[in-house]
Each structure stands twice: as C-alpha cells, then as structure tokens.
Amino acid sequence: MVFRKLPGVSASGMGLRLSQKFVFLLFLSGLVTLCFGALFFLPDSVRLKRIFLSKTEVQAVTVGSDNDVREHPKRPGKEQEHLRGMTPAKGDSKQKSLSRKPSVSHEEAEAGGKAQEDMALSRSKPESASEKATSADHHGASSDAFSFKKFQKCLLKATLGTDGGRPADPQTNERREKVKEMMKFAWDNYKRYAWGKNELRPLTKNGHIGNMFGGLRGASIIDSLDTLYIMGLMDEYNDAKEWVQTSLDLNSNGEASLFEVNIRYVGGLLSAYYLTGEELFKSKAVELGEKLLPAFSTPTGIPRGVINLGSGTSWSWGWASAGSSILAEFGTLHLEFVHLTELSNNPIYKEKVMNIRKLLNKIEKPHGLYPNFLSPVSGNWVQHHVSIGGLGDSFYEYLIKSYLMSDKKDEDAKKMYYTAMEAIEANLVQKSPGGLTYMAEWRGGILDHKMGHLACFSGGMIGIGADDGAPEKRQHYLDLAAEITHTCHESYTRSTTKLGPEAFRFDSGAEATATRLSDRYYILRPEVIESYMYMWRLTHDPKYRDWGWEAVEALEQHCRVESGFSGIRDVYTMTVSHDNMQQSFFLSETLKYLYLLFSDDDLLPFEDWVFNTEAHPLPIVRKITLPSHASIRL
C-alpha cells in the first residue's frame, strides 16, 4: 500500500503522525470486528463457521436432532381434477391431492445394525454415503455430518426383515407373490408405454404428464423406487435409479403443487436414500426441497399451495376460498422437512414447519376443530368447513406420525393430535341406524353425513395412536379404529365390483353407499387397504388379510386391462368403464400396503419406520451411544 507524503510531515513512521496511526488502527479493528460479526451472526454463515471452528464445535447434522434448530412452540374429487393434472386428484387434499408425519433423543439401543447394514448394502449394491465422506452435500456440509452407516446402527431391527418379510404360511405367501406380480405388470407397462412421463394411460398406451408437478417428470418412477426395492424387483429398481441419475431434471419452470411435489418427489427420494444409501437420492431430495422454500414467503409463514419451481413465485389455488391455503397441504410437510434439515444441515426446513405449528397453536379453533381453509396473509380461518377426508386428512396423520417419528419425544405434536381427536369424536364421529361408525363433515356446525374414501385412512391412523394417549383410552381407540375400518370395508362390499366409491353417505336411508353419480368412481385409491394393513399389524385379526385379498381380486377383475391398471367410473355396475389412468400412488401406496399386509411384521418394522402420506417409509429419529464415541443420532 502506498501513502503519499504530505508536505511538512516527517518521513518517520511511514509519514504518519501518531494521531493518523491511531485513526488507521481504529479503522482496521472496526473492519475486523465487522467481518467476524458477519461470520458468526449472519443467518447463512454455517459454511464459513466450519472454516474456523473445529468439528467438535460445529453442530453435526443428525436426523432428528433437537439442538440444531430453534424450536418454535408449538393427504381431489373430480371437481378439482386440475390438482392432479387431467385426472381426479388423489385427495380433496391427496386432496390427498388435496390430501393427506421433531427431533429427539432416546434410550440407548444396541442395534443389530451391522446385519441391517450388510443387508441393505448388498440388496442394491449402492454407493454408500460413507464412501463419499470427502465430498460435500448440496449445502456444503461435509458428509461426516450424516453417515449412512451410523444411521443404520440407530435402527433397532433389520429393515427388510430376516427373510424379506416372507410369511411362513403358504397361502399368505402366495397372495404376497400375486401382489408382487401386479406391481411388476404395472411397472413393465409404464416402462413400455410411458417411460419418463408422470403416469401411464393404459387404454391408449401412452404417457400422461399433467400440470401439478410444475414440469417435473417421472412421478411414477420416483413413487415406485421404494416399492420396487422392498419387493426385491432389483432390475426394475436399478432402471428407476438410472433414470433418476440421468434424466430427472429439477430445473423446471412450471406451476407445481407444493403438497404433491413434497409427498411424492421429496418423500420418494428421501425414502429411497434411507433404504439404499444411494447418495444420488439424498442430493436430489435436498435440491428439490430448496426449490419449495419460496412458497413460505408469506406474512404468516403459511405456504401457498402453488409454486413455480423456476422463479419461486407462489400463489393459492384459484378455487380456494379467498386465496386461502389448505390445511392438508400446509399440514403435510413436517416429516419430509425435518429429514431435509437433518440431511442438509440446514435448519431452515424444520424452522418453516415449526412456524406453522406455532401459528396453529396460537389461533382459536372452533369447538377445538381445525377448519380446512386458512389465510396465509392474516393467519385466520376463512371457512368453518372441517373434514377428516379431502382438504383436511393428512394434517391429522402428520401430527401423530411426527410424534412417532420423533421416537415419542415431540410432545407438542402428541398434544395437538389427541386434543384434535377429542374434538373430532365430540363433533364428527357418528353412528348410523344400522350400527356403522363413520366420520361426518362439519360445515359451521351443520353436519354433512358423508364420508370420503380419503377419510378411510383414519382407521389406521387412530389405531397407531392408540398406545400413546391416556392409557385408559387405549382399547377405546383400538375399537374406534376397528369400527371405522369396518365401515370402509362395507363401502366396498356393498358395491357391485367390491371396490369402494369416492364418497358414500349415511342419509335418506343410505348407509355406506354412494347416492350421487359424481361419487361412484374409484381411481385405484389406497386408503381402505392402508387401514387394513395397520389393523392387521396391530391386532393380527385374519379378517384384515381376507379383506385385502378381496380387494386384490376386485382389482384384478375390474381394473386390470391389457396394458396396466385403470380406475373405473362406476363401482356399482359390472359394465366397466375405465378412466384410462394408472395413478402413481397405485404403485407407491395401494400395492405397497397390500404387499406389507401379506408380509411378516419385520418388513419395514414400525419400531424403526413411519410412512409419509404417499407410503414412503421414513426412519424414526433416535439417539444411541456407541462404545467408541459420543452419542450419535439417526
């Protein structure tokens, strides 16, 4: 640095007077203070911190760590076909298109982790995450922050069971093999006629893209990854993995459903990573998760339902009342976003979903119920319509599953779930004259005695929550779960095809029957079978497997066509009219739940896994202590 000599100033001290030296040193010290202040206090300085702090000082990424994030207090009907492209949505919220799972510490566990690790790694011969320890993930966190091998040691049981969940009973095993054949048939036809498109049109033998994934492709591929893997269809799985590696382009610039992209793409990629250790799936999940964040840029932090994945612009569905956001959509992010935080070492994902919790806890709930529409601007309810089916369903599912995924440490989720269940029982649960228990819908105090197919997931939900409420209510919840599952089974048995309608009613003398033409269709939905699977695991009552087999036979007779499986337009007629759509959730959910129903309980054991609302298994978060060092977390 050159200083110009001032006239009449001594050359000593580089030509600076003592006062000038003092000013210069003051300037330097201020600059240093400013730099280090920015380093340690700016919100996105975690990468810089790693440069200066030792590994013991930088918080390690841990699946479900409750220290790495500031904790906030605390799953379409035909009329909304645009939610799932040209086909009826999988939920008024999954509808599940609108349809329809924090962090923790746990007792020490000695995992049969090595056996699990060997099984998972040999099944697909993946490139282990630990073998890439020198590489950085999408957010710059070194891979020693999350180790796939360490994660496996946190599992209490082998993920795929002692023999892949193969049942000893020959008849049950024969049924399981039939479901596997159905999956291979559906997949082979998708690959032959619709490869790379989102879904197969089996009658016309072509692909369907739709408009709810914002330009993303391959929804059936992403949704099928874990199903193929757990069924041992490894050639098919490897074809799917190769497509993800070479053809999954996340740089789309279209209008996407935040909810659908999250549960299908993010959930599917996360699940594939945790099952196989393939680093590819992890990096894609985190990259896509980052593209969803702008949807949360609202005055309240409640995300809007539609986002342009390229520009980040977001808005609410045009049909949603007063520009509102949908309960089942913004309430079905928690499971995936917690895992995004843990894999990326970026707290923002968990912060976003915890902020939703904070707002929901603060606002008044009419009769303790959660209406389906909420303004992302004011944070107030827009309409007092409450449903455990479409528009509301998976919000409740994710409360109990958040609690279970946290290894039962997320007390806030637990409290919210059981408080909501009390209000649901007091206001929505009804008994028909014929003795069927059902969930009505609530419209500002007026009951609509209708139950949607989507609401039939609730039998399983109530069942898995039975153990963790008040002990004296355990049997009550199990009985309620069984009654609702029975009612949903009746909606199947009372149809001509033995498949359930989209919605069924309990008024004007009707019970568990669709009375409107617009409710008579079936689009390969999984919710009734989902409850069969949960109730089988909870009770081992053989009727649930028998009911599942009835569904398999009906699917084979009425939905299987020459080139795949198709939904039908009227479950009450034997003259079948197909809708020409093999939904991706048929591969992800319906067939997976059937396969699990006919498998032993050690295939994806509940001790280690919860399923997101698209049936993608995600691991339970727990802490174990290793003999050689400090405790680690899954």
GIUR-V307292 format. One record per helix or strand. SS is the DSSP state (@ for helix, = for strand). FROM is the first residue (numbers start at 1). TO is the last residue. If there is no record, write none. Layout:
SS_FROM_TO / SS_FROM_TO
//
This chain:
@_12_15 / @_18_41 / @_46_52 / @_78_83 / =_84_84 / =_87_87 / @_113_124 / @_129_132 / =_136_136 / =_142_142 / @_143_145 / @_148_153 / @_170_194 / =_199_201 / =_206_208 / =_213_213 / @_219_230 / @_234_247 / =_255_257 / @_258_276 / @_279_296 / =_306_308 / =_314_315 / @_321_323 / =_324_326 / @_327_330 / @_334_344 / @_348_362 / @_366_368 / =_373_375 / =_381_383 / =_385_386 / @_393_405 / @_411_427 / =_429_431 / =_437_439 / =_441_443 / =_446_448 / =_450_452 / @_453_464 / @_466_468 / @_471_493 / =_503_505 / =_513_513 / @_517_519 / =_522_522 / @_527_539 / @_542_559 / =_560_561 / =_564_565 / =_568_568 / =_578_578 / =_582_582 / @_584_597 / =_609_611 / =_617_619 / =_623_624 / =_632_633
//
